[in-house]
Amino acid sequence: MSEQQSVTDQLETAKLADGREVVAPSAEQAAMLWHAVKEDEYYLEGVRGLSAGDVVLDIGGNIGLTALVYADLVPGIRVISAEPAPACFEALRRNIERHVPGGVAVRAAVGKAPGTMELTYYPESPANSTLYADVADNISISKAYMRTTGMRDEFIELHHDSIAATFEQGVVSTVDVVTVGDLVEQYEVAEVALLKIDVERAELDVLQGVPDHLWTRIRRVVAEVHDIEGRLDQVRKMLTAKGFTVRSGQEDLMAGTNVHMLTATRD
């Protein structure tokens, strides 16, 4: 069986709340993610005031739901989405082709230097696939999320083994890595209106891969940051030094986790 056929066999059809259909490795997770993206104040703030022709670099595009939301909010916006996981990328490619006019899907991770890296893909939780696997952290985040949705601790602990199994059964593969600078050059981007980053503990790599001369051509940054070993403060200081005004916070459902959201804008 070819890789293409294997990937295609993993995809399911998911119906969004507005009736549109997308493909995804997990239809259940796609429905949850659609609701989350539609309600995410940080992601929505990122494209507020943007216009047709503006460019969004969607780093960690997953299956394309953020790209779809952005295309809905700003008709004519140009979204370039990068995703390394084969099944997620195939869904991203198809969903952009169907729902995001002018959008581009790039099969690659985005990091601090071009090359290759090992990606851990979680078949039971594709959106958590990562270059930096951390089973304990994923379990902790999952339990905290369940707690904030109202589940009792005793119920959560009863499901500890199934939660752990989700992240202990990752599939490791080698993926291509490019930088933000590579994408800007390849797609002839004059200005990045929004750099959106959601890459499961690789966010600092993405930012470190932006060449110095390019920073003045980036207007906004929206990033999910895993605050491990002071990373949130490190990212804040980096972006402040680059001339951005930075705001960070934590979504209610992420209370008790190390997952924070950050926005950076130029005055």
Sine and cosine of phi, psi and omega as CSV:
sin_phi,cos_phi,sin_psi,cos_psi,sin_omega,cos_omega
0.00,0.00,0.73,-0.69,0.01,-1.00
-0.95,0.31,0.35,-0.94,0.06,-1.00
-0.86,0.50,-0.65,0.76,-0.02,-1.00
-0.87,0.50,-0.70,0.72,0.00,-1.00
-0.92,0.39,-0.64,0.77,0.03,-1.00
-0.88,0.48,-0.69,0.72,0.01,-1.00
-0.91,0.42,-0.70,0.71,-0.01,-1.00
-0.86,0.50,-0.62,0.78,-0.01,-1.00
-0.91,0.42,-0.35,0.94,-0.01,-1.00
-0.99,0.14,-0.22,0.97,-0.14,-0.99
-1.00,0.04,0.60,-0.80,0.05,-1.00
-0.85,-0.53,0.33,-0.94,0.08,-1.00
-1.00,-0.09,0.76,-0.64,0.02,-1.00
-0.86,-0.51,0.67,-0.74,0.05,-1.00
-0.98,-0.18,0.83,-0.55,0.02,-1.00
-0.97,0.22,0.22,-0.98,-0.05,-1.00
-0.88,0.47,-0.42,0.91,0.01,-1.00
-1.00,0.00,0.09,1.00,0.08,-1.00
0.99,-0.11,-0.23,0.97,0.03,-1.00
-0.96,0.29,0.47,-0.88,0.01,-1.00
-0.96,-0.30,0.64,-0.76,0.11,-0.99
-0.76,-0.65,0.23,-0.97,0.12,-0.99
-0.94,-0.33,0.47,-0.88,-0.08,-1.00
-0.32,-0.95,0.44,-0.90,0.12,-0.99
-0.91,0.42,-0.47,0.88,0.03,-1.00
-0.70,-0.72,0.95,-0.32,0.01,-1.00
-0.89,0.45,-0.59,0.80,0.00,-1.00
-0.90,0.43,-0.72,0.69,0.00,-1.00
-0.92,0.38,-0.57,0.82,0.01,-1.00
-0.87,0.50,-0.68,0.74,0.01,-1.00
-0.89,0.45,-0.65,0.76,0.03,-1.00
-0.91,0.41,-0.69,0.72,-0.03,-1.00
-0.92,0.40,-0.59,0.80,0.01,-1.00
-0.86,0.50,-0.72,0.70,0.03,-1.00
-0.88,0.47,-0.69,0.73,-0.03,-1.00
-0.90,0.44,-0.70,0.71,-0.03,-1.00
-0.92,0.40,-0.67,0.74,-0.01,-1.00
-0.88,0.47,-0.47,0.88,-0.07,-1.00
-0.97,-0.23,0.02,1.00,-0.11,-0.99
-0.98,0.20,0.94,-0.34,-0.08,-1.00
-0.90,0.44,-0.51,0.86,-0.02,-1.00
-0.96,0.29,-0.72,0.70,0.04,-1.00
-0.89,0.45,-0.63,0.77,-0.02,-1.00
-0.93,0.36,-0.62,0.78,0.04,-1.00
-0.89,0.46,-0.51,0.86,-0.05,-1.00
-0.87,0.50,-0.56,0.83,-0.03,-1.00
-0.96,-0.26,0.07,1.00,0.00,-1.00
-0.89,0.45,0.81,-0.59,0.02,-1.00
1.00,0.06,-0.06,1.00,0.05,-1.00
-0.97,0.24,0.28,-0.96,-0.11,-0.99
-0.76,-0.65,0.22,-0.98,0.08,-1.00
-0.82,0.58,0.69,-0.73,-0.02,-1.00
1.00,-0.09,-0.35,0.94,0.07,-1.00
-0.91,0.41,0.48,-0.88,-0.08,-1.00
-0.94,-0.35,0.75,-0.66,0.13,-0.99
-0.93,-0.37,0.80,-0.60,0.20,-0.98
-1.00,-0.08,0.93,-0.36,-0.07,-1.00
-0.99,-0.15,1.00,-0.06,-0.10,-0.99
-1.00,-0.06,0.90,-0.44,-0.18,-0.98
1.00,0.01,0.83,0.55,-0.13,-0.99
-0.95,0.30,-0.30,0.96,-0.03,-1.00
0.79,0.61,-0.84,-0.54,-0.05,-1.00
-0.98,-0.18,0.09,1.00,0.11,-0.99
0.99,-0.15,0.21,0.98,-0.05,-1.00
-0.93,0.36,-0.61,0.79,0.06,-1.00
-0.91,0.42,-0.67,0.75,0.05,-1.00
-0.86,0.51,-0.65,0.76,0.00,-1.00
-0.90,0.43,-0.69,0.72,0.03,-1.00
-0.88,0.48,-0.71,0.71,-0.02,-1.00
-0.89,0.45,-0.65,0.76,0.02,-1.00
-0.91,0.41,-0.56,0.83,0.07,-1.00
-0.92,0.40,-0.70,0.71,-0.09,-1.00
-0.96,0.28,-0.56,0.83,-0.05,-1.00
-0.76,-0.65,0.99,0.11,0.01,-1.00
-0.82,0.58,0.73,-0.68,0.01,-1.00
1.00,-0.02,-0.06,1.00,0.05,-1.00
-0.92,0.38,0.51,-0.86,-0.02,-1.00
-0.96,-0.27,0.92,-0.40,-0.05,-1.00
-0.94,-0.33,0.82,-0.57,0.08,-1.00
-0.92,-0.38,0.94,-0.35,-0.12,-0.99
-0.94,-0.33,0.77,-0.64,0.03,-1.00
-0.93,-0.37,0.74,-0.68,-0.02,-1.00
-0.50,-0.86,0.81,-0.59,-0.06,-1.00
-1.00,0.00,-0.47,0.88,-0.09,-1.00
-0.93,0.36,0.83,-0.55,-0.12,-0.99
-0.80,0.60,-0.74,0.67,-0.04,-1.00
-0.92,0.38,-0.67,0.74,0.03,-1.00
-0.91,0.42,-0.65,0.76,0.00,-1.00
-0.89,0.46,-0.69,0.72,-0.01,-1.00
-0.88,0.48,-0.64,0.77,0.08,-1.00
-0.91,0.42,-0.69,0.72,0.04,-1.00
-0.84,0.54,-0.75,0.67,-0.02,-1.00
-0.85,0.53,-0.73,0.68,-0.04,-1.00
-0.93,0.36,-0.66,0.75,-0.05,-1.00
-0.93,0.36,-0.61,0.79,0.06,-1.00
-0.92,0.40,-0.70,0.72,0.00,-1.00
-0.85,0.53,-0.58,0.81,-0.08,-1.00
-1.00,0.05,-0.58,0.81,-0.21,-0.98
-0.85,-0.53,-0.15,0.99,-0.10,-1.00
-0.82,-0.58,1.00,0.03,-0.04,-1.00
-0.83,0.55,0.77,-0.64,0.03,-1.00
0.98,0.20,0.01,1.00,-0.01,-1.00
-0.96,0.28,0.38,-0.93,-0.02,-1.00
-0.78,-0.63,0.73,-0.69,0.07,-1.00
-0.95,-0.31,0.78,-0.63,-0.03,-1.00
-0.88,-0.47,0.83,-0.56,0.01,-1.00
-1.00,0.04,1.00,0.01,0.01,-1.00
-0.17,-0.99,0.45,-0.89,0.26,-0.97
-0.99,0.12,0.35,-0.94,0.04,-1.00
-0.88,-0.47,0.80,-0.60,-0.09,-1.00
-0.60,-0.80,-0.36,-0.93,-0.08,-1.00
-1.00,0.03,-0.21,0.98,0.03,-1.00
-0.40,-0.92,0.56,-0.83,0.03,-1.00
-0.93,0.36,0.48,-0.88,0.00,-1.00
0.43,-0.90,-0.65,-0.76,0.07,-1.00
-0.69,-0.72,0.40,-0.92,0.08,-1.00
-0.55,-0.83,0.22,-0.98,0.05,-1.00
-1.00,-0.04,0.83,-0.56,0.03,-1.00
-0.97,-0.24,0.71,-0.70,0.12,-0.99
-0.98,-0.21,0.89,-0.46,-0.03,-1.00
-0.97,-0.25,0.75,-0.66,-0.01,-1.00
-0.96,-0.27,0.97,-0.24,-0.05,-1.00
-0.84,0.55,-0.53,0.85,-0.02,-1.00
-1.00,0.06,-0.15,0.99,0.02,-1.00
-0.47,-0.88,0.94,0.35,-0.14,-0.99
-0.83,0.56,-0.57,0.82,-0.06,-1.00
-0.92,0.38,-0.26,0.97,0.02,-1.00
-1.00,-0.06,0.06,1.00,0.00,-1.00
-0.86,0.51,0.57,-0.82,-0.24,-0.97
-0.41,-0.91,0.41,-0.91,0.15,-0.99
-0.99,0.14,-0.28,0.96,-0.06,-1.00
-0.82,-0.58,0.99,0.17,-0.05,-1.00
-0.92,0.40,0.69,-0.72,0.03,-1.00
-0.50,-0.87,1.00,-0.04,-0.09,-1.00
-0.87,0.50,-0.72,0.70,-0.04,-1.00
-0.88,0.48,-0.66,0.75,0.00,-1.00
-0.91,0.40,-0.67,0.74,0.02,-1.00
-0.89,0.46,-0.65,0.76,0.03,-1.00
-0.90,0.43,-0.70,0.71,0.00,-1.00
-0.87,0.49,-0.71,0.71,0.01,-1.00
-0.90,0.43,-0.68,0.74,-0.01,-1.00
-0.88,0.47,-0.69,0.73,-0.01,-1.00
-0.92,0.39,-0.66,0.75,0.02,-1.00
-0.90,0.44,-0.64,0.76,0.03,-1.00
-0.89,0.47,-0.71,0.70,0.02,-1.00
-0.87,0.48,-0.61,0.79,-0.01,-1.00
-0.91,0.41,-0.66,0.75,-0.03,-1.00
-0.95,0.32,-0.32,0.95,0.06,-1.00
-1.00,0.07,0.03,1.00,0.11,-0.99
0.97,-0.23,0.06,1.00,0.02,-1.00
-0.97,0.26,0.61,-0.80,0.00,-1.00
-0.98,0.21,0.48,-0.88,-0.06,-1.00
-0.85,0.52,-0.63,0.77,-0.04,-1.00
-0.91,0.42,-0.57,0.82,0.06,-1.00
-0.93,0.37,-0.69,0.72,0.00,-1.00
-0.87,0.50,-0.70,0.72,-0.03,-1.00
-0.93,0.37,-0.50,0.87,0.08,-1.00
-0.88,0.47,-0.45,0.90,-0.04,-1.00
-0.98,-0.22,0.23,0.97,-0.04,-1.00
-0.83,0.55,-0.71,0.70,-0.08,-1.00
-0.90,0.44,-0.62,0.78,-0.01,-1.00
-0.95,0.31,-0.58,0.81,0.07,-1.00
-0.89,0.45,-0.74,0.67,-0.01,-1.00
-0.88,0.48,-0.65,0.76,-0.04,-1.00
-0.88,0.47,-0.56,0.83,0.01,-1.00
-0.83,0.56,-0.64,0.77,-0.10,-0.99
-0.97,-0.22,-0.05,1.00,0.07,-1.00
-1.00,-0.10,-0.09,1.00,-0.05,-1.00
-0.91,-0.41,0.61,0.79,0.03,-1.00
-0.94,0.33,0.52,-0.86,0.02,-1.00
-0.96,-0.28,0.86,-0.50,-0.08,-1.00
-0.99,-0.11,0.73,-0.68,0.06,-1.00
-0.58,-0.81,0.35,-0.94,0.03,-1.00
-1.00,0.02,0.76,-0.65,-0.03,-1.00
-0.80,-0.60,0.42,-0.91,0.07,-1.00
-0.96,0.29,0.56,-0.83,0.06,-1.00
-0.84,-0.54,0.74,-0.67,0.11,-0.99
-0.83,-0.56,0.14,-0.99,0.05,-1.00
-0.94,-0.33,0.23,-0.97,0.11,-0.99
-0.85,0.53,-0.65,0.76,0.03,-1.00
-0.87,0.50,-0.63,0.78,0.05,-1.00
-0.87,0.49,-0.70,0.71,-0.03,-1.00
-0.91,0.42,-0.68,0.73,0.01,-1.00
-0.88,0.48,-0.67,0.74,-0.01,-1.00
-0.94,0.34,-0.72,0.69,-0.06,-1.00
-0.89,0.46,-0.63,0.78,-0.08,-1.00
-0.98,-0.21,0.23,0.97,0.13,-0.99
0.79,0.62,0.80,0.60,-0.02,-1.00
-1.00,0.03,0.88,-0.48,0.00,-1.00
-0.97,0.23,-0.61,0.79,-0.01,-1.00
-0.54,-0.84,0.67,-0.74,0.09,-1.00
-1.00,-0.09,0.96,-0.30,0.00,-1.00
-0.93,0.37,-0.59,0.80,0.01,-1.00
-0.55,-0.84,0.78,-0.63,0.17,-0.98
-0.96,-0.27,0.96,-0.28,-0.01,-1.00
-0.98,-0.21,0.77,-0.64,-0.11,-0.99
-0.77,-0.64,0.83,-0.56,0.10,-0.99
-0.54,-0.84,1.00,0.01,-0.21,-0.98
-0.75,-0.67,0.38,0.92,0.18,-0.98
0.77,0.64,0.93,0.37,0.10,-1.00
0.99,0.13,0.08,1.00,0.04,-1.00
-0.95,-0.31,0.24,0.97,-0.10,-1.00
-0.88,0.47,-0.60,0.80,0.01,-1.00
-0.92,0.40,-0.60,0.80,0.06,-1.00
-0.85,0.53,-0.70,0.72,-0.02,-1.00
-0.86,0.51,-0.74,0.68,-0.04,-1.00
-0.92,0.38,-0.60,0.80,0.02,-1.00
-0.94,0.34,-0.28,0.96,0.03,-1.00
-1.00,0.02,0.06,1.00,0.07,-1.00
-1.00,0.05,0.89,-0.45,0.01,-1.00
-0.91,0.42,0.50,-0.87,-0.09,-1.00
-0.81,0.59,-0.66,0.75,-0.08,-1.00
-0.93,0.36,-0.28,0.96,-0.08,-1.00
-1.00,0.04,-0.35,0.94,-0.12,-0.99
-0.85,0.53,-0.61,0.79,-0.02,-1.00
-0.94,0.35,-0.20,0.98,0.02,-1.00
-0.98,-0.18,0.17,0.99,0.08,-1.00
-0.94,-0.34,0.86,-0.52,-0.08,-1.00
-1.00,0.04,-0.62,0.79,-0.07,-1.00
-0.59,-0.81,0.46,-0.89,0.12,-0.99
-0.75,-0.66,0.73,-0.69,0.18,-0.98
-0.81,-0.58,0.82,-0.57,-0.09,-1.00
-0.62,-0.78,0.61,-0.79,0.25,-0.97
-1.00,0.04,0.78,-0.63,-0.06,-1.00
-0.83,-0.56,0.80,-0.60,0.13,-0.99
-1.00,0.03,0.93,-0.38,-0.11,-0.99
-0.99,0.17,0.97,0.22,0.01,-1.00
-0.95,-0.32,0.80,-0.60,0.01,-1.00
0.81,0.58,0.69,0.72,0.08,-1.00
0.97,0.26,0.36,0.93,-0.09,-1.00
-0.90,0.43,-0.60,0.80,-0.02,-1.00
-0.87,0.49,-0.71,0.70,0.02,-1.00
-0.91,0.42,-0.61,0.79,0.02,-1.00
-0.89,0.45,-0.69,0.73,0.02,-1.00
-0.92,0.39,-0.67,0.74,0.03,-1.00
-0.85,0.53,-0.74,0.67,-0.03,-1.00
-0.90,0.43,-0.65,0.76,0.01,-1.00
-0.86,0.50,-0.75,0.66,-0.07,-1.00
-0.95,0.32,-0.58,0.82,0.08,-1.00
-0.88,0.47,-0.67,0.75,0.02,-1.00
-0.91,0.42,-0.42,0.91,0.01,-1.00
-1.00,0.06,0.06,1.00,0.08,-1.00
0.99,-0.15,0.22,0.98,0.00,-1.00
-0.99,-0.10,0.47,-0.88,0.25,-0.97
-1.00,-0.07,0.83,-0.56,-0.18,-0.98
-0.93,-0.38,0.69,-0.72,0.11,-0.99
-0.77,-0.64,0.68,-0.74,0.05,-1.00
-0.71,-0.71,0.36,-0.93,0.00,-1.00
-0.21,-0.98,-0.02,-1.00,-0.02,-1.00
-0.77,-0.64,0.77,-0.64,0.03,-1.00
-0.94,0.35,0.49,-0.87,-0.08,-1.00
-0.82,0.57,-0.67,0.75,-0.06,-1.00
-0.94,0.34,-0.26,0.97,0.01,-1.00
-0.99,-0.17,0.13,0.99,0.03,-1.00
-0.84,0.54,0.71,-0.70,0.00,-1.00
1.00,0.04,0.06,1.00,0.05,-1.00
-0.92,-0.40,0.05,-1.00,0.08,-1.00
-1.00,-0.09,0.22,0.97,-0.07,-1.00
-1.00,-0.05,0.86,-0.51,0.00,-1.00
-0.81,-0.59,0.35,-0.94,0.09,-1.00
-0.93,-0.37,0.56,-0.83,-0.06,-1.00
-0.66,-0.75,0.67,-0.74,0.12,-0.99
-0.82,-0.57,0.60,-0.80,0.02,-1.00
-0.71,-0.70,0.81,-0.59,-0.04,-1.00
-0.75,-0.66,0.45,-0.89,0.09,-1.00
-1.00,-0.07,0.67,-0.74,0.00,-1.00
-0.93,0.38,0.00,0.00,0.00,0.00
